[in-house]
Every structure is written in C-alpha cells, then in structure tokens.
Amino acid sequence: MKKAYVFPGQGTQFTGMAKDLYDNYGAARTMMENANEILGFRLTDIMFEGTAEDLKATRVTQPAVFLHSVVQAACLEDFKPDMVAGHSLGEFSALTAAGALSFEDGLKLVSIRAAAMQKACDACPSTMAAIIGIQDDRIIERICAETPGIVVAANYNCPAQVVISGEIDAANAACESLKAAGARRALILAVGGAFHSPIMEPARAELAEGIESTTFSKPVCPVYQNVTAAPSTDPAAIKENLLKQLTSSVQWTQSVRAMLRDGAGYFLEVGPGKALRGMINKIVAGADAEGFAFVDGLRADEIQILGTWTA
C-alpha cells in the first residue's frame, strides 16, 4: 500500500498554529527562528498570538501555512512518502518536504508569491466563492464563461464542490446564476482576492523571476501537481507547472483520483487543519470505487483506504 502525503493551502491557518511543534521539538524551533530571520519579521509571533484578521493577510497566511506544514513534515519520525501533493500554496510545501526545494528557497518563493499575489489583489477588487451541490463541473464552467467580466472555476476540491474566482460583480452574478441552475449553496469566501484566475496575471513576472533564479532538485518521490493532476519528478516541468498554477485552476479532485489509481491507499495530511481529509473522503465516496473502507483511530489527520481502486 502506497503512502500519499498531502499539504493544505491558504485558509487553514488559525491562532496558535504550530506552537506545539515549536515548544516540543528543538529542530522545529530552529527552523521557525530561521524563518523569522529570512522573512525579516517575527512570523511566529503572529502565528502563535495573532488574531484571525492578522493571519488573514496574504503576506502572512502563505508563509505561515508553509512553515507549519514543512516543520511538521520534518518532525515526523517516519517521513517516507511514495507520492506527495499540495493544494495551491501547499504545492510549495509538498515540493520542499520531498526535497525538490531547500527549506530556505521554498520559504523565499512563498514570500515572493504572497507579496506578488497581494499586489494583484490590491490592483483589482476580486473574490472567490464556493459552489456546493452541482455535480456536473461543466455547468459551472459554462455559466462562468457566459457571465460578463472575469470569473472562472478555480478549485476543483471534490465532487459537487468547486470554488469560482474573479471580479466581485462577476462572481456575484455567477453565484446567482449557479443557484438558479441548482447549486445548494453559492457562498462568497472571506479571501483577499481572486486566486487561480487571470486576475493573478500581474503576479506572474515576479514569481517567474524567483522560480528561474531558484535551484530545483529531483524530488524523492513523484509530486502530483495542481495544473496537470499528474506525477512529475522532472525539475524543469515542476518549475513550469508551478508558475502556471498561479493563474490556472487547482485540479485537486483529479489529483487525488490519479494518486488512487497509482496505488495510494493511505493519506496523511501534513500541516494545519483537516480540510484535505474532508475533501479526500468525499472524492473517494463519490468515485466508482469498490471494497473501500476508511479506518479511523490512527491519527486525527490520517486516512487509510483499503481495497482496489476501480475508477
């Protein structure tokens, strides 16, 4: 049975995140103090004591989630994944944990990405919305395409849960159309802007410069990337897909199904929260699967899947 390690993205942050790691592991404390020096401000103070509003700022959220995830991976006694994947920002965590990026380089790229995305958000008022209850993704894609302005399907999280992203008026209009088309809920999210949409295009140049000047190594295992939902170990392809991810949709449902088809029978969520665990449960339950069972009682953030994937 192959082990898949998955890393969460923005939105999983919380006050006090990673404090237990800092207090109980010397290696974690060293990494986190090193991160404070690299960033030029005490990120850990905000992580441990900041308000929800403090943590919501993109320049804080992204390095905080990355740091929590990578430090936790470093503290695991038996970190031997057969494959890894990360949701949006989590792809940087996955690449770092799998050895494609050094800790320092991964953190610097995340910081560049966060700053560039924040600028793009400030330049164009925009938002994201969760669309719940529409089983056919093509309906969401069609309505987004027909809506005046910029709005696109951004995150394919799990069956009947897709996040759209775009200009505020366009997103609101698409939400109304999607509710009329059968969505159970169309909920505007409390985010800083329209991630994974063309609105992030101005951030590409800054991130491209950072990626091109960074050394990427072959990871210790395949990385299933958001843009392709396919495994890669080629540093050149990884760099190209990482840049494309900024303005392209996160194919999380497709990535998890690909990992299952490739033999994943055990998933461990590394980082803050349990968002990915919930998504994976829904992806498997919604698939054409046979003989699967979820086994709890291992750890709160682990999922074990038994049986043969047939989709």
C-alpha positions as CSV (number, residue, x, y, z in Angstrom):
1,M,0.0,0.0,0.0
2,K,1.5,3.3,-1.1
3,K,1.6,6.3,1.2
4,A,0.5,9.7,-0.1
5,Y,1.4,12.8,1.9
6,V,-0.8,15.9,1.2
7,F,-0.3,19.5,2.2
8,P,-3.0,22.2,2.7
9,G,-3.2,25.7,1.3
10,Q,-4.4,29.1,2.4
11,G,-7.4,29.2,4.6
12,T,-6.3,26.5,7.1
13,Q,-4.4,29.0,9.4
14,F,-5.5,29.5,13.0
15,T,-4.2,31.4,16.0
16,G,-1.7,29.2,17.9
17,M,-0.7,27.2,14.8
18,A,2.5,25.2,15.1
19,K,3.0,26.4,18.7
20,D,3.1,22.8,19.9
21,L,5.8,22.0,17.4
22,Y,7.9,25.0,18.5
23,D,7.6,24.1,22.2
24,N,8.3,20.4,21.9
25,Y,10.9,19.9,19.1
26,G,14.3,21.6,19.0
27,A,14.5,21.1,15.3
28,A,11.2,22.8,14.8
29,R,12.2,25.8,16.9
30,T,15.4,26.2,14.9
31,M,13.6,26.1,11.6
32,M,11.0,28.6,12.7
33,E,13.5,31.0,14.1
34,N,15.4,30.7,10.9
35,A,12.2,31.6,9.0
36,N,11.8,34.7,11.1
37,E,15.3,35.8,10.1
38,I,14.7,35.0,6.4
39,L,11.4,36.9,6.3
40,G,12.7,39.9,8.3
41,F,9.8,39.9,10.7
42,R,8.6,37.5,13.5
43,L,6.1,35.4,11.7
44,T,5.9,33.0,14.6
45,D,4.6,35.8,16.9
46,I,1.7,36.3,14.5
47,M,1.2,32.5,14.2
48,F,1.1,32.0,17.9
49,E,-0.7,35.1,19.1
50,G,-2.1,37.0,16.2
51,T,-5.8,37.5,15.6
52,A,-7.7,35.8,12.8
53,E,-7.6,39.1,11.0
54,D,-3.8,39.3,11.4
55,L,-3.4,35.8,10.0
56,K,-5.7,36.5,7.0
57,A,-3.3,38.9,5.3
58,T,-1.8,37.0,2.3
59,R,1.8,38.0,3.1
60,V,1.3,36.3,6.5
61,T,-1.0,33.5,5.7
62,Q,1.0,31.8,2.9
63,P,4.4,31.7,4.7
64,A,2.6,30.7,8.0
65,V,0.8,27.7,6.4
66,F,4.0,26.7,4.5
67,L,6.1,26.9,7.7
68,H,3.7,24.9,9.8
69,S,3.5,22.2,7.1
70,V,7.2,21.9,6.3
71,V,8.2,21.9,10.0
72,Q,5.6,19.2,10.8
73,A,7.0,17.1,8.0
74,A,10.5,17.5,9.3
75,C,9.3,16.3,12.8
76,L,7.6,13.2,11.6
77,E,9.6,10.1,12.7
78,D,9.0,8.1,9.5
79,F,8.6,10.5,6.6
80,K,8.8,8.2,3.7
81,P,6.1,9.1,1.2
82,D,5.6,7.3,-2.1
83,M,3.9,10.4,-3.5
84,V,3.0,13.9,-2.4
85,A,0.7,16.7,-3.5
86,G,-0.3,20.1,-2.2
87,H,-3.4,22.2,-2.6
88,S,-2.5,25.5,-4.2
89,L,0.1,27.0,-1.8
90,G,0.5,23.5,-0.4
91,E,2.3,22.5,-3.6
92,F,5.3,24.6,-2.4
93,S,5.2,22.7,1.0
94,A,5.0,19.4,-0.8
95,L,8.0,20.2,-3.1
96,T,10.0,21.3,-0.1
97,A,9.1,18.3,2.0
98,A,10.0,16.0,-0.9
99,G,13.4,17.6,-1.4
100,A,12.8,19.5,-4.6
101,L,13.4,22.8,-2.8
102,S,15.5,23.6,0.2
103,F,13.6,25.0,3.2
104,E,15.2,28.4,2.7
105,D,14.4,28.6,-1.0
106,G,10.9,27.3,-0.5
107,L,10.1,29.9,2.1
108,K,11.6,32.7,-0.1
109,L,9.5,31.6,-3.1
110,V,6.3,31.5,-0.9
111,S,7.1,35.0,0.4
112,I,7.6,36.3,-3.2
113,R,4.4,34.6,-4.3
114,A,2.4,36.0,-1.4
115,A,3.6,39.6,-2.0
116,A,3.0,39.4,-5.7
117,M,-0.5,38.0,-5.3
118,Q,-1.3,40.7,-2.7
119,K,-0.3,43.4,-5.2
120,A,-2.5,41.8,-7.9
121,C,-5.4,41.6,-5.4
122,D,-5.0,45.3,-4.4
123,A,-5.0,46.3,-8.1
124,C,-8.3,44.6,-8.9
125,P,-11.0,44.1,-6.3
126,S,-11.9,40.5,-6.6
127,T,-13.1,37.5,-4.6
128,M,-13.8,33.7,-4.6
129,A,-17.0,31.8,-4.0
130,A,-17.7,28.1,-3.1
131,I,-20.3,26.5,-5.2
132,I,-21.9,23.5,-3.4
133,G,-24.2,20.9,-4.9
134,I,-23.7,21.0,-8.6
135,Q,-22.4,17.5,-9.7
136,D,-21.5,18.4,-13.3
137,D,-18.5,20.7,-13.3
138,R,-19.3,21.6,-16.9
139,I,-22.4,23.6,-15.8
140,I,-20.2,25.7,-13.6
141,E,-17.6,26.3,-16.3
142,R,-20.4,27.2,-18.8
143,I,-22.0,29.7,-16.5
144,C,-18.7,31.3,-15.7
145,A,-17.9,31.6,-19.4
146,E,-21.3,33.2,-20.1
147,T,-21.1,35.7,-17.2
148,P,-19.9,39.2,-18.2
149,G,-16.5,40.1,-16.7
150,I,-13.8,37.8,-15.3
151,V,-14.9,34.7,-13.4
152,V,-13.5,31.2,-13.7
153,A,-13.6,27.8,-12.0
154,A,-10.5,28.0,-9.7
155,N,-10.5,25.0,-7.4
156,Y,-12.0,21.5,-8.1
157,N,-12.0,20.5,-4.5
158,C,-14.2,17.4,-4.5
159,P,-17.4,16.2,-6.2
160,A,-20.1,18.9,-6.0
161,Q,-17.7,21.5,-4.5
162,V,-16.0,23.9,-6.9
163,V,-14.6,27.3,-6.0
164,I,-15.0,30.1,-8.6
165,S,-12.7,33.1,-8.7
166,G,-13.0,36.5,-10.3
167,E,-14.1,40.1,-10.2
168,I,-16.5,40.9,-7.4
169,D,-19.5,41.8,-9.7
170,A,-18.9,38.8,-12.0
171,A,-18.5,36.4,-9.1
172,N,-21.7,37.7,-7.5
173,A,-23.6,37.4,-10.8
174,A,-22.2,33.9,-11.4
175,C,-23.3,32.8,-7.9
176,E,-26.9,33.9,-8.7
177,S,-26.9,32.1,-12.0
178,L,-25.5,28.9,-10.4
179,K,-28.1,29.0,-7.6
180,A,-30.7,29.2,-10.4
181,A,-29.0,26.2,-12.0
182,G,-29.3,24.0,-8.9
183,A,-26.4,24.9,-6.6
184,R,-27.4,24.2,-3.0
185,R,-25.1,27.0,-1.8
186,A,-23.0,29.7,-3.5
187,L,-21.0,31.3,-0.7
188,I,-18.7,34.2,-1.2
189,L,-15.5,33.5,0.7
190,A,-13.5,35.8,3.0
191,V,-10.3,35.9,0.9
192,G,-8.1,38.7,-0.3
193,G,-8.8,38.2,-4.0
194,A,-9.3,36.0,-7.0
195,F,-6.6,33.4,-6.7
196,H,-6.1,30.9,-9.6
197,S,-7.7,33.3,-12.1
198,P,-6.5,35.7,-14.9
199,I,-6.5,38.4,-12.3
200,M,-3.3,36.9,-10.9
201,E,-1.5,37.5,-14.3
202,P,0.4,40.6,-13.0
203,A,2.0,38.4,-10.3
204,R,3.5,36.0,-12.9
205,A,6.5,38.1,-13.7
206,E,7.7,38.4,-10.1
207,L,7.1,34.8,-9.4
208,A,8.7,33.7,-12.7
209,E,11.9,35.6,-11.8
210,G,12.0,34.0,-8.4
211,I,11.4,30.5,-9.8
212,E,14.0,30.8,-12.5
213,S,16.7,32.0,-10.1
214,T,16.0,29.1,-7.7
215,T,17.6,25.7,-7.8
216,F,15.1,22.8,-8.1
217,S,16.3,19.2,-7.4
218,K,14.6,15.9,-8.3
219,P,12.2,15.1,-5.5
220,V,12.4,11.9,-3.6
221,C,9.1,10.8,-4.9
222,P,6.6,11.9,-7.6
223,V,4.8,15.2,-7.0
224,Y,1.2,15.4,-8.3
225,Q,0.9,19.0,-9.5
226,N,-2.2,21.1,-9.4
227,V,-2.1,22.2,-13.1
228,T,-1.8,18.7,-14.6
229,A,-3.1,16.3,-11.9
230,A,-0.2,14.1,-12.9
231,P,3.0,13.0,-11.2
232,S,6.3,14.7,-12.0
233,T,9.9,14.3,-10.9
234,D,11.4,16.5,-13.6
235,P,12.7,19.8,-12.1
236,A,12.1,21.7,-15.4
237,A,8.5,20.5,-15.6
238,I,7.9,21.2,-12.0
239,K,9.0,24.8,-12.3
240,E,6.9,25.4,-15.4
241,N,3.7,23.9,-13.7
242,L,4.4,25.8,-10.5
243,L,4.3,29.1,-12.4
244,K,1.2,28.1,-14.4
245,Q,-0.6,27.3,-11.2
246,L,-0.8,31.0,-10.3
247,T,-3.4,31.7,-13.0
248,S,-4.8,28.1,-13.5
249,S,-7.3,26.0,-11.7
250,V,-6.3,23.6,-8.8
251,Q,-7.3,20.2,-10.0
252,W,-7.5,18.6,-6.6
253,T,-10.2,16.1,-7.3
254,Q,-8.3,14.9,-10.4
255,S,-5.0,14.7,-8.5
256,V,-6.4,12.6,-5.7
257,R,-8.0,10.2,-8.2
258,A,-4.7,10.0,-10.0
259,M,-2.9,9.1,-6.8
260,L,-5.5,6.5,-6.0
261,R,-5.2,5.0,-9.5
262,D,-1.4,4.9,-9.0
263,G,-1.8,2.8,-5.8
264,A,-2.3,5.3,-2.9
265,G,-4.0,3.5,0.0
266,Y,-3.0,5.8,2.8
267,F,-3.2,9.6,3.1
268,L,-1.5,11.8,5.7
269,E,-2.4,15.5,5.8
270,V,0.7,17.4,6.9
271,G,0.0,20.9,8.1
272,P,-2.7,22.9,9.8
273,G,-6.4,21.8,9.7
274,K,-8.2,18.8,8.3
275,A,-9.6,20.4,5.1
276,L,-7.9,17.9,2.8
277,R,-9.0,14.9,4.8
278,G,-12.6,16.0,4.3
279,M,-12.1,16.5,0.6
280,I,-10.4,13.1,0.1
281,N,-13.3,11.3,1.9
282,K,-15.8,12.9,-0.5
283,I,-13.6,12.2,-3.6
284,V,-13.4,8.5,-2.7
285,A,-17.1,8.2,-1.7
286,G,-18.1,9.9,-4.9
287,A,-16.0,7.8,-7.2
288,D,-16.7,4.4,-8.8
289,A,-15.0,2.5,-6.1
290,E,-15.4,-0.9,-4.7
291,G,-14.2,-2.5,-1.5
292,F,-13.1,0.7,0.2
293,A,-13.2,1.4,3.9
294,F,-12.0,4.3,6.0
295,V,-10.1,3.4,9.1
296,D,-10.1,5.9,12.0
297,G,-8.2,5.5,15.2
298,L,-4.8,6.0,13.7
299,R,-4.3,9.7,14.0
300,A,-6.8,12.5,13.5
301,D,-5.3,13.6,10.3
302,E,-4.8,10.2,8.7
303,I,-7.0,8.4,6.2
304,Q,-6.4,4.7,5.4
305,I,-8.1,3.3,2.3
306,L,-8.4,-0.5,1.8
307,G,-9.4,-2.2,-1.4
308,T,-8.9,-1.8,-5.1
309,W,-9.4,1.4,-7.0
310,T,-11.6,0.7,-10.0
311,A,-12.3,4.2,-11.4
